[in-house]
Amino acid sequence: MMAGRKTEAKKNLIKALFQTINQELGISVSDIEICIIESEPSNWGFRGMTGDEIQLNYQLGV
């Protein structure tokens, strides 16, 4: 994911993934490992631009 999100947002994402994977797929949370890998916006390219050039309609610092 693009770097910039707050620790609390990443923790909430991880917890939501554990819960959803467990409920939807029946996989025990003790069998799931999640790793968030962050990269600076300048390392991303989408919509014909790099991530540090594009104007997003959402905030990263949430």
C-alpha angles and dihedrals in degrees: 000000000000111000119249108074119123121252091247091056091051092048090051090051092050092049091048091050092051091051096045095046090048094048099040101037103023093235114149114243088233087065095051125088121186127189123183112209114195127201130187115260091246088064092060127082124191139137088024095299141082118260094252092054100048124089107229123205090221136053124251095198094073 
